[in-house]
Amino acid sequence: MAAVNRYWVVSLPVQTSATTLWSRVQESISKHSFETSLYRFNTPDLRVGTLDSLLSLSDDLVKSNSFIEGVSHKIRRQIEELERVSGVYGGALTVDGVPVDSFLTRFVWDEARYPTMSPLKEIVDNIHSQVVKIEDDLKVRVAEYNNTRSQLNTINRKQSGSLAVRDLSSLVKPEDIITSEHLVTLLAIIPKYSQKDWLSSYETLTTYVVPRSSKKLHEDNEYALYTVTLFARVADNFRTSAREKGFQVRDFEYSPEAQQNRQQEMEKLVQDQENMRSSLLQWCYTSYGEVFSSWMHFCAVRVFAESILRYGLPPSFLSMVLAPPVKSEKKVRSILEGLCGSTNSIFWKSTDEVNVPGIGAEAETYPYVSFTINII
């Protein structure tokens, strides 16, 4: 069976008993849309407060939900990127070892973490602040990881770029360089198509060039690397004349110690990058579970608040999670509307475009509370 990534959280008003209504929902769904997954959504008895406080809170519920959902998706995308880079995949994401879809469909409120007697605004602010902290932490960790990757990429470009820009130390041997009181060896980068011109002209670009001293050390798709030995006092003149003919003389000082240091630096960056990738990935696995758990608690608050605003007091509603196939969505909507009760359905016809304060935009088009959870 294909993984489900899109769920509806729905609540219906209870006319007689929640048990009776749940049986009717199960019967109707199985009869008319049997492929639709259906679960009870365990919304606890939360502290209602005043109507004004509910209205004020619900104005922020949709925005906060979008933020929390966005952080969840951001962490998931980061996990996918890190797994793609490493080629090692951790399997299905979990919340405390429970697959995320199972955590949603079998949701249980964490009383120790979010006491139900706390004001709704306090619970919502607590959830929001926890997710903000995780997002801030994610930004810092990703920035550190990307900075290390950037340093390593810069070194790799120097190692693998064209001869015009790459580090030449690995291409030059001690015997290629002559350095004495009067003589110096320069490294020239010659376009491949200009090599004959170089060989026929380098001895005359300035005075005091050692005849037949140029030797080719390396060649890539665009350039060739040549040495040339001359008197140190005419090196600047040689550089100027070479540049006028389209030859580039690279500044270079042979240093085994510097080459070894660069190699050690690269090895350290490679190790640092791998350690940071592994650490970031483990942090993302854990933090994704924390954010998803917070998100589901937030959804429970949202369905509770919107149900009170829509159906009134005392709280009397049945909340559930559905996963209808796209082809069955219209049918399932019709079933749910029929189960709302005639009075509620007549008042909340979707064609009326009724706007009720405190009800999320998505819920306005249905005679019952409904919003969507996109896991991915």
FIMIDREN-512087 format. One record per residue: x, y, z of N, C-alpha, C, O, CB in turn; residue in one letter. Coordinates in steps of 0.2 Angstrom, whole numbers, plus 5000, padded with zeros to 4 digits. Glycine has a CB too. Example, Ala and Ser with C-alpha at 12.3 -4.5 7.8 and 13.67 -1.06 7.14 Angstrom:
residues 2
506649725039506249785039506649845039507149835042505749785045A
506449895035506849955036506450005039506750065040507049975029S
END
This chain:
residues 376
500449945000500050005000500450065000500950075004499550005006M
500350114996500750174995500650215001500150215005500450214989A
501250255003501250295009500750355008500750375003501950315010A
500450365014499950425014500350485017500650485022499350405018V
500350535013500650605015500150655016500450715018501150625009N
499550645015499050705016498450675020498150625018498850725009R
498350715025497750685030497250745031497450805030498050665036Y
496650735032496250785035496150775042496050715045495550775031W
496050825046495850825053495150855053495050915051496350865058V
494650825055493950845055493650835062493850785065493650795049V
493150875063492750865069492050875067491850925063492950915075S
491550835070490850835068490450855075490750825080490650775065L
489950885075489550895081489250835083488950795079489050955080P
489250825089488850765092488150785094488050825098489250735098V
487650745091486950755093486750715099486450735103486550745087Q
486950645099486750605104487350585108487450605114486350545101T
487750535105488350515109488950515104488850495098488250455112S
489550525106490150515101490150445099490450435093490750535105A
490050395103490050325101489650315095489850275090489950275107T
489050335096488550325090488750355084488750325078487850355092T
488950425084489150455079489750425075489850415069489350525080L
490250395079490850365077490650305073490950285068491350345082W
490150265075489950205072489650225065489750195060489450165076S
489250285065488950305059489450325054489350315048488450365060R
489950355056490550385052490850325049490950315043491050425056V
491050275053491350215051490950175045491150155040491550165056Q
490350165047489850135042489750165036489850135030489150125046E
489750235036489650275030490250275025490250265019489450345031S
490850285029491450285025491650215022491750205016492050305030I
491550165026491650095023491150075018491350035013491650045029S
490550105018490050085013490150125006490150095001489350095015K
490350185007490350225001491050244999491150264993489950295002H
491550235003492250255001492750215005493150235010492450335002S
492650145004493050095008493750105008494150085013492850025006F
494050135003494750145003495050205007495650215007495050154995E
494650235010494750295014494950275021494550245025494250345015T
495650285023495850265030495450315035495450375034496650275031S
495250295041494950325046495150315053495250255054494150315045L
495250365057495550355064495150405068495050465066496350355064Y
495150385074494950435079495550485081496050455081494650405086R
495350545082495950595084495750615091495350645092495950655079F
496250585095496150595103496250665105496850685107496550545106N
495750705105495750775107495550775114495050755116495350825103T
496050805119495850805126495350855128495250905124496450815130P
495050855134494650905136495150965139495450965144494150885142D
495151015135495651075136495251125140494551125140495951095130L
495551175143495251225146495051275141495351305137495751265151R
494351295141494051335136494251405137494351445132493251325137V
494151435143494251505144493651545142493051515142494851525140G
493751605140493151645137493151645130493651625126493251715140T
492551665127492451665120492951715117493151705111491751685118L
493051775120493451825117494151795117494551805112493451885122D
494351755122495051725122495151675116495651675113495251695128S
494551635115494651585109494651625103495051605098493951545110L
494251675102494251715096494951745094495151745089493751765096L
495251775099495851805099496351755097496851765093496051845105S
496351695100496851645099496751615092497251605089496751585104L
496151605090496051565083496351615078496451585072495351555083S
496351675079496651725073497351705072497551715066496551795075D
497651675077498451655076498551585074499051565072498751675082D
497951545075498051475074498351455067498751415067497451435076L
498051485062498151465055498851485054499251445051497651495050V
499051545056499751565054500251525058500751505055499851645056K
500151515064500651475068500651405065501251375065500351465076S
500151375063500151305060500551305054500951255053499451285058N
500551355050500951365044501651365045502051335042500751425040S
501851405051502551405053502751345055503351315053502551455059F
502451305060502651245062502651195057503151155056502151215068I
502151185052502251145047502851155042503151115040501551145042E
502951225041503551245037504251215040504651195037503551315036G
504251225047504851205050504951125050505551095048504851225058V
504351095050504351015049504650995042505050955042503650985050S
504351035037504651015030505351035029505651005026504151055025H
505551095032506251115032506751065034507251045031506351185035K
506551035040507050985043507050925039507550885038506850965050I
506450905036506350845032506750855026507150805024505650825030R
506750905023507150925017507850915018508250895014506950985014R
508050945024508750945026509050875027509550855025508850985032Q
508550825030508750755031508850725024509350685023508250725035I
508350735019508450705013509050725009509350685006507850725009E
509250795010509850815007510450785010510950765006509950895008E
510550775016511050745020511150675018511650645017511050755027L
510550635018510550565016510850555009511150515007509850535017E
510550605004510750604997511550604996511850574993510350654993R
511850655000512550675000512950615002513450594999512750735004V
512750575007513050525010512950455007513350415007512950515018S
512350455004512150385001511850335006511750285004512750354997G
511850365012511550315017510850345019510750405021512050315023V
510350295019509650325020509450285027509550225028509250305015Y
509150325031508950305038508250275038508050245044508950355043G
507950275033507250245033506750295035506850355035507250185037G
506150265037505550305039505750355045506050325050504950265040A
505550415045505650455050505150435056504550415055505450535048L
505350455062504950425068504850485073505250535073505250365071T
504450475078504350515084504450465089503950425091503650555084V
504950475093505150425099505050355096504750315100504650445104D
505350345090505350275088504650255084504650195082505450225093G
504150295084503550275081503550315074503650375074502950295085V
503350275069503350315062502850375063502350365066503050265057P
502950425059502650485059501850475058501450505061502850545055V
501750435053501050425051500650385057500050405058500950385044D
500950345060500650305066500650355072500150345075501150245068S
501050395073501050445078500450485077500050505082501650485079F
500250505071499750555069499050515070498650535073499750575062L
499050455067498350415067498250385074497650365076498450365062T
498750385078498650355085498850405090499050385096499050285086R
498750465089498950525093498650515100498050505101498750585090F
499150525105498950535112499250595115499850605114499250465116V
498850635118499050695121499550685127499450645131498450735124W
500150725127500650715132500450765138500650825138501350735129D
500150735143499950785148500550815152500450865155499450745153E
501050775153501650795157501950855153502250905157502150735158A
501950855147502250905143501850965142502051025143502450885136R
501150955141500651005140500050995145499550965142500451015133Y
500051015151499551005156498851035153498851095151499651035162P
498350995153497751015149497351075153496951105151497250955149T
497551085160497251135163497551205162497351255164497351125171M
498151205158498451265156498051305151497651275148499151255153S
498051375152497651405147497851395140498451375138497751485148P
497351395135497551375128498151415125498551385122496951375124L
498051475126498651525124499251505127499751505123498451595126K
499351485133499951465136500251405132500851395131499851455143E
499751355131499951295127500251315120500751285118499451245127I
499851355117500051375110500751405110501151395106499451415107V
500751455115501451495115502051445117502551455114501351555120D
501851405121502451355123502651315117503251305115502151305128N
502151285113502351245107502651295102503151275099501651225104I
502451355101502751395096503451415098503851415093502351465095H
503551425104504251445106504751395106505351405104504251475113S
504451325107504951275106505151265099505751245097504551205109Q
504651275094504851265087505251315085505751305081504151255083V
505151375087505551435085506351415087506751435084505351505089V
506351395093507051375096507451325091507951325090507051355103K
507051275090507251225085507451245078507951235076506751165084I
507051295076507251325069507851365070508251365065506651365067E
507951405075508551445076509151395076509651415073508451485082D
509051345080509651295081509851265074510351255072509451245086D
509251255070509451225063509751275059510251245056508751205060L
509651335059509951385055510751385057511151395052509651455056K
510851385063511551395065511951325063512451335061511551395073V
511651275064511951205063512151205055512651185053511651145065R
511551215051511651215044512151265041512551245037510951225041V
512151325044512651375042513351345044513851355039512551445046A
513451315049514151295051514351235046514951235044514151265058E
513851195045514051135040514151165033514651145030513451085040Y
513751215031513851235024514451275023514851275018513251285022N
514751305029515351345029515951295028516351315024515451385035N
515951245031516451195030516451165023516951155020516351135036T
515851145021515751125014516051175009516351155004515051105012R
515951235010516151295006516951295006517251305000515851355008S
517251285011517951295012518251235008518751235004518151285019Q
517951175009518151115005518051114998518551094994517851055008L
517551144996517351154989517851204986518051194980516651184988N
518051254989518551304987519251264986519551284981518651364992T
519451224991520051194990520051144984520451134980520251154996I
519451104983519351064978519451094971519651064966518751024979N
519151154971519151194964519851204963520051204957518751254965R
520251224968520951244967521351184965521851184961521251274973K
521151124967521451064965521251034958521650994955521351004971Q
520651044956520351014950520251064945519951044939519750974952S
520251134946520151184941520651184935521151144935520051254944G
520551224931521051234925521651264928521751284933520751284920S
522251254924522851274926522951354927523351374931523351254921L
522451384925522451454926522251474933522451534935521951494921A
521951434937521751444943521951394949521951414955520951454943V
522051334947522151284952522851294955523251324953522151214948R
522851254961523451254965523951214961523851154959523351224972D
524551234960525051204956525551164960525951124957525451254952L
525551164966526051134970526051054969526651024969525951144978S
525551024968525550954967525850934960525950874959524850924967S
525950984955526150964949526850984948527150964943525751004944L
527151014953527851034952528350994957528150984963527951114954V
528850964954529350934958529950974960530051024956529550864955K
530350954965530950994967531351004961531651064960531250964973P
531550954957531950954952531751004946532151024941532150884949E
531151024946530851064941531051134942531051184937530051064940D
531251154948531351224950532051234951532451204955530951244956I
532351284948533051314949532951374953532751424950533451314943I
533251384959533351444962534051454965534251414969532851444968T
534351504963535051524965535151594966534651634966535551494960S
535751614967535851684968535651734963535351784963536551704970E
535651704956535551744951534951714946534651754943536151754946H
534851654947534351624942533651604946533651594952534651554939L
533151604942532451594945532051554940532151564934532051654947V
531651504942531251474937530451494938530251504944531251394939T
530151514933529451544933529051484930529251444926529451604929L
528451484931527951444929527451484924527151534926527551404934L
527351454918526951494913526351454911526451394910527351514907A
525751484911525151444909525051464901524951524900524551464913I
525051414897525051434890524451404887524251344888525651404886I
523951444883523451414880523651354875524151364872523051464876P
523251304875523451244871523651254864524151234861522951184872K
523251304861523351314854523951364853524151374847522751344851Y
524251384858524851434858525551404860525951434861524751494862S
525551334861526151304863526751314858527251324860526051234864Q
526551304852527151314847527351394847527951404847526851304840K
526951434848527151504848527551514855528051554854526551554849D
527351484860527751494866528451464865528951494867527451454872W
528551404862529151374862529651404857530251404858529051304859L
529351444852529751484847529951554850530351584847529351484841S
529551574855529651644857529951654864530151714865529051684856S
529851604868530051624875530751644877530851684881529851564880Y
531151624873531851644874532051714872532551744874532351594870E
531551744868531651814866531151864869531151924867531551814858T
530751844874530351884877530651944881530451994883529851844882L
531351924884531751974887532451944886532551894884531551984894T
532951984889533651964889533751914895533351904899534052024889T
534251874894534551834899534051774901533951754907534651874906Y
533751754896533351694897533751634895534051634890532651694892V
533751584899534151524898533951484892533351464892534251474905V
534351474887534051444881533851364883534151334887534651444876P
533351344879533051274880532951254887532951194889533551234877R
532751304891532551294898531851274899531651254905532751354902S
531451284894530751274895530551204895530751174890530251314890S
530151184900529951114900529151104902528951144906530351074905K
528851064898528151054899528051004905528250954905527751034893K
527651034910527550984916526850954916526750904919527551034922L
526350994913525650964914525250994908525351054906525350974921H
524650964907524250994902523550974903523350914905524350964895E
523051014903522351004904521951014897522251024892522051044910D
521351024898520951034892521051104889520851114883520151024893N
521251154893521351224890522051244890522251284885520951264894E
522451224895523051254895523651204896523551144897523151304901Y
524251224895524851184897525251224902525351284901525251164890A
525651184906526051214911526751204909527051154908525951184918L
527151264908527851264906528251294912528051344915527951294899Y
528851274912529351304916529851344911529851334906529851264921T
530151404914530651434910531151464916530951494921530351494906V
531751464914532251484919532651544916532851544910532851424920T
532751594920533051664918533351694924533351674929532551704914L
533751744922534051784928533451824931532951844929534551834925F
533551824938533051844942532851924941532351944942533151844950A
533451964939533352034938532852054932532652104932533952064938R
532752004928532352024922531651984922531251984917532751994915V
531551954928530851924929530251964927529751944924530851884936A
530252024930529752074929529652084922529052084919529752134933D
530152094918530152114911529852054907529452064903530852134908N
530051994909529851934906529051924907528651914902530151874909F
528851934913528051934915527651984910527151964907527951954922R
527952044910527552094906527552074898527052074895527952164906T
528152054895528152034888527651964887527351964882528852014886S
527751924892527351864891526551874891526151854888527451814897A
526351924896525651944896525451974890524851964888525551994902R
525852014887525652044880525551994875525152004870526252094878E
525851934875525751884870525251834872525151784869526451844869K
524951844878524351804880524551744884524251694885524051774874G
525251744887525451694891525451724899525551784900526251674890F
525151674903525151694910525651664914525751604914524451674913Q
526051704918526551684922526251684929526051734932527151734922V
526251624932525951614939526451624944526951604944525551544939R
526251664949526651674955526651604959526151574960526351724960D
527251584960527351514963528051514967528551534965527351464958F
527951484973528551474977528551404980528051384983528651524983E
528951364978528951294979529151284987529651304989529451244975Y
528651244991528751234998528451175000527851165000528451295002S
528851125001528651055003528251065009527751025010529151005004P
528451105014528051115020527351145019526851125022528451165025E
527351195014526651225013526251175009525651175011526751285008A
526451135005526051085002525851035007525251015006526551044996Q
526251015011526050965016525450995021525050965023526650945021Q
525551055023525051095027524451095023523851085026525351165029N
524451115017523851115013523451045013522851045013523951135006R
523850995012523550925012523250905018522750875019524150875010Q
523650925024523350915031522650955032522250925035523850935036Q
522651015029522051055030521451025026520951025029522251125027E
521651005020521050975017520850905020520250895021521350955010M
521250865022521050805026520650825032520150785034521650765028E
520850875036520550895042519850915040519350905043520850955045K
519750955034519150985032518650925030518050925031519151035027L
518950875027518550815025518250785031517650765031518950765020V
518650775036518450745042517950785046517450755048519050725046Q
518050845046517650895049516950895046516450895049517850965049D
516950895039516350895036515950835037515350835038516450905028Q
516250775037515950705038515650705045515050685047516350655037E
516050735050515850735057515250775058514750765062516350755062N
515250835055514650885055514050855052513550865054514850955053M
514150825046513550795042513250745047512650745047513850765036R
513650705050513350645054513050675060512450655062513950595056S
513350725063513050755069512350795067511850795071513550805072S
512450835062511850865059511250825058510650835059511950915053L
511450765054510850715053510550685059509950685059511150665048L
510950665064510650645070510250695073509650675076511250615075Q
510450755073510050815077509450815073508950825076510450875077W
509450815066508850825062508350765063507750785064509050825055C
508550705064508150655065507750665072507150655072508550585066Y
508150685077507850695084507350755083506750755086508350705089T
507550815080507250875080506550865076506050895078507650935078S
506650825071506050815067505450785071504950805071506150775060Y
505650735075505150705079504850755084504250745086505550645083G
505350795087505050845092504550895089504050905091505650885095E
504750915083504350965079503650935077503150965078504650995073V
503750875075503150835073502650825078502050835078503250775069F
502950805084502550795090502150865092501650865094502950765096S
502550915092502350985094501751005089501251025091502851035094S
501850985083501351005078500650965079500150995078501650985071W
500750905081500150865082499750885088499150895088500250785083M
500150905093499850935099499451005097498951025099500350945105H
499851045093499551105091498851095087498451125088500051145086F
498851045082498251025079497751005083497151025082498450965074C
497850975089497350955094497051015097496451025098497650905099A
497451065098497251125101496751165096496251195097497851175103V
497051165090496651195084495951165083495451205083497051195078R
495951105083495251065082494851085087494251085087495350995080V
495151085094494651095100494451165099493851175100495151085106F
494851215098494651285098494151295092493651335094495251335097A
494251275086493851285081493151255082492651275080494151265074E
493151195085492551155086492151195091491451195090492651085089S
492451225096492051265101491751325098491151335099492451285107I
492151355094491851415090491351405085490851445084492451455087L
491351345082490851325077490251295080489651305078491151275072R
490351245085489751205088489551235095488951215097489951135089Y
489951275098489651305104489851265110490251215110488951315104G
489651285116489751255123489151215125488551235123490051305128L
489251165129489851135131490151095125489851085121489751085137P
490851085126491151045120490750975119490750935123491851035122P
490550975113490250905111490350895104489950915099489450915112S
490950865102491150855095491550785095491850765100491550915092F
491550765089491950705088492550725083492350745077491550645085L
493150715085493750735080494050665077494050615081494250775084S
494250675071494550615068495050635062495050695061493950575064M
495350585060495850595055495650545049495550485050496650575057V
495650575043495450535037496050545032496350595032494850555034L
496150495028496550495022496250475016496350415013497250455024A
495850515013495450495007495850495001496250545000494850535006P
495850444996496150454990495850514986495350534987496050394985P
496250544982496050614978495350594975494950644975496550634973V
495350544972494750524968494050524972493550524969494750464964K
494150514979493650504983493450564987493050564991493750444987S
493850614987493750674991493050704991492850714996494350724990E
492850714985492150744984491650704988491150724991491950754977K
491650634987491250594990491250594998490750595001491350514988K
491850595000491950595007491750655010491450655016492750585009V
491850715007491550775009490750775010490550805015491750835004R
490450745005489750735005489550695011489050715014489550704998S
489850645012489750595018489750635024489350635029490150535018I
490350675025490450715032489850765032489650775038491150745032L
489650795027489150855027488550825029488150845033489150885021E
488350765027487750725028487750705036487150695039487650665024G
488350695039488350675046488350735051488350725057488950635047L
488350795048488350855052487750875056487750905061488650915048C
487150845053486550865056486250915051486550965049486550895063G
485550915050485250955045485351035047485451075042484550935045S
485251055053485251125054485951155053486051205050485151135062T
486451115055487151135054487351145046487651185044487651095058N
487151085043487251085036486951135032487251165027487151015033S
486351155033485951205030486251275031486351315026485251205032I
486451285037486751355038487451355035487651415033486851365046F
487851305034488551305032488651275025489051245024488951265037W
488151295021488251275014488851305011488951365012487651285009K
489251265007489951295005489851345000490251384999490351235002S
489251344996489151404991488951464994488951514991488551384987T
488851465001488651535004489251575006489151635007488251515011D
489851545006490451585007490351625014490551685014490651635001E
490151585019490051625025490751635028491151595028489651575030V
490851695032491451705035491351715042490951765044491751775032N
491551675046491451675053492051695057492651655056491151605056V
492051745061492651765065492951705069492651665072492551815070P
493651695068493951645072494051575069494351535072493651635079G
493751565063493751505060494251505054494251555050493051485057I
494651455054495251455049494951455042494351435041495651395050G
495251485037495051495030494851435027494351435024495551525026A
495151375028495051315025494351285028493951265024495551265026E
494251305034493651275037492951315035492451285036493651275045A
493051375032492451415031492051385025491451395025492651485029E
492351335021491951315016491551245017491251215013492451305010T
491651225023491251165025490851175032490951215036491751105027Y
490351135032489851145038490151105044489851095049489151115037P
490751095044491151055050491851085050492051115045491050975049Y
492151075055492851095056493351045052493250985052493151085063V
493751075048494151035043494851065041494751125039493851005037S
495351035042496051065040496451005038496350955040496351115045F
496951025033497350975030498050975033498351025035497450985023T
498350915034499050905037499450865031499250815029499050855043I
499850905028500350875023501050855027501450895029500450935018N
501150795027501750765031502350785027502850805030501650695031I
502250785020502850805016502650875012503050895009503050755010I
END
